[in-house]
Amino acid sequence: MTPLRIAIVGYGTAGQAAAVLLARDGHQAEIFERAPEPGPLGAGFLLQPSGLQVLWRMGLLDDVLSHGARVDRLYGETPCGRAVMDMRYAGLDPRLCGIGMQRGALFSILDQARGDTVLHAGITIEGPDDADDRWLRDADGGRHGPFDLVLAADGAASRLRGRLGGVRRDAVYPWGALWCLLDAADWPHLTELRQRYVAARRMIGLLPVGTRPGDATPRLSFFWSLPIAAFDGWQAAALDGWRASVASIWPEASALLASTTTHAHLARATYRDVTLSRWHRGRWVLLGDAAHAMSPQLGQGVNMALLDAEALRDALRSEDLPAALAAYARVRRRHVAIYQFWSRWLTPVFQSERDLIAKTRDVAFRPMGRLPGGRGHMLRVLSGTQHGVFGSLALAPEFVDALTPSVR
Ligand SMILES: Cc1cc2nc3c(=O)[nH]c(=O)nc-3n(C[C@H](O)[C@H](O)[C@H](O)COP(=O)(O)OP(=O)(O)OC[C@H]3O[C@@H](n4cnc5c(N)ncnc54)[C@H](O)[C@@H]3O)c2cc1C
């Protein structure tokens, strides 16, 4: 296909990955990011085999493995030690794992790979110019263009998706989280995502996320669940009271918070449930959370953003523009749908005031994973490789081999 002039709105993982992949195919990309100093927001995340395979195909897996932490197991329990969730990637393939990463680490790796693609920082894009959708309009009245294709990768709270006119559902979850990075110190579970639950009212998560360029201290991503209506109350109260609540649920986790002395140390996270009837209109197309925001309960959003960018690049290689956008949306919607379904159902099971649901979860979640068919499905959903209701996303043997040396 002839090289296109492409605008990318948003420099999160979706925008970053698209910038790298499309520039490598010879397209002329320009990025518009509203933050004056683009950088990662939040603490850490778990990369799944699905997303890691994209990074492998981009030639970035070694960089990722040199900073990330190998995660073999997801284990959740009640404060009295009753196991609620216990999943191991080895149940799918002994060589598979997730990789916990600091947001700053993946941001730097993708930013390095961007090369000389132009990044315009501090520009908020409002939408297409009313008269000509080849042009972008910014919040200060500026116009940018003309472009052959515009990627709207402006995140979960996207203001651009409404402009494409296909929003079926866009709801903010009533529960969110506080999160931060902590020094891993002598934390004993360095290959596991560990969670503790008190019904669905309290949840603490600790995920090993390795190091980042310029900082060799291994860290953990700490997650504390709470209703978004309680954010301000938490901020107004003394931190000691909150730390005592953490200690009552998980004393070892509370010890890690010793250096957390101000509220500003923890960032607030809210999340949305977004479904669309269309992912593209004219020459504008949605990527990442802008297209399919979901709760982080399944830990898939970064992986989806990487898969989106790669699928769009592939579609542009083989079709003319309108057909390529339709092909991209078809491929990605089919993969995303099952994760949207499960994250919608699972979120209140882990974050809500529904005690009966939580009690049922405590009793039934592990046995469900042992039912015929149940275990494989749960593991494929976890690893990002469930595709549609019955299919699975293929992992190349060479990729799985490349992941294996990360065993530490
Ligand atoms: C608590 C929490 C834990 C999570 N854990 C995981 C996990 O373990 N694994 C996982 O895979 N995912 C996880 N996620 C989800 C993941 O963080 C997101 O799905 C992913 O970051 C989405 O990337 P994105 O590029 O689509 O959007 P974003 O990263 O939100 O990037 C959007 C960018 O667009 C910019 N922007 C917005 N509006 C405009 C505009 N009008 N003009 C110009 N720029 C604009 C923003 O400044 C931002 O830089 C988690 C999310 C949360 C909140």
The ligand as a Gaussian input file, in Angstrom:
#p B3LYP/6-31G(d) Opt

LIG

0 1
 C       -5.567000       0.016000      38.279000
 C       -5.327000      -0.484000      36.880000
 C       -4.622000      -1.655000      36.696000
 C       -4.401000      -2.163000      35.409000
 N       -3.719000      -3.322000      35.259000
 C       -3.511000      -3.820000      34.023000
 C       -2.772000      -5.022000      33.844000
 O       -2.322000      -5.652000      34.802000
 N       -2.569000      -5.469000      32.577000
 C       -3.053000      -4.799000      31.490000
 O       -2.825000      -5.260000      30.362000
 N       -3.777000      -3.663000      31.634000
 C       -4.006000      -3.157000      32.856000
 N       -4.722000      -2.002000      33.015000
 C       -5.334000      -1.373000      31.822000
 C       -4.324000      -0.537000      31.046000
 O       -3.678000       0.372000      31.898000
 C       -5.015000       0.219000      29.933000
 O       -5.895000      -0.638000      29.248000
 C       -3.994000       0.772000      28.938000
 O       -3.084000       1.612000      29.603000
 C       -4.704000       1.534000      27.835000
 O       -3.773000       2.133000      26.979000
 P       -4.261000       3.221000      25.939000
 O       -3.056000       3.614000      25.153000
 O       -5.455000       2.755000      25.217000
 O       -4.764000       4.455000      26.826000
 P       -3.955000       5.403000      27.815000
 O       -2.784000       4.730000      28.385000
 O       -4.964000       5.977000      28.747000
 O       -3.394000       6.564000      26.864000
 C       -4.220000       7.564000      26.336000
 C       -3.353000       8.794000      26.068000
 O       -4.115000       9.740000      25.347000
 C       -3.882000      11.032000      25.883000
 N       -5.061000      11.833000      25.546000
 C       -6.307000      11.708000      26.078000
 N       -7.154000      12.558000      25.485000
 C       -6.424000      13.232000      24.546000
 C       -6.761000      14.225000      23.593000
 N       -8.025000      14.711000      23.483000
 N       -5.786000      14.717000      22.793000
 C       -4.503000      14.235000      22.885000
 N       -4.143000      13.279000      23.773000
 C       -5.101000      12.787000      24.581000
 C       -3.688000      10.789000      27.374000
 O       -2.994000      11.855000      27.978000
 C       -2.895000       9.482000      27.347000
 O       -1.505000       9.722000      27.272000
 C       -4.918000      -1.452000      34.281000
 C       -5.623000      -0.272000      34.471000
 C       -5.821000       0.217000      35.752000
 C       -6.566000       1.525000      35.921000

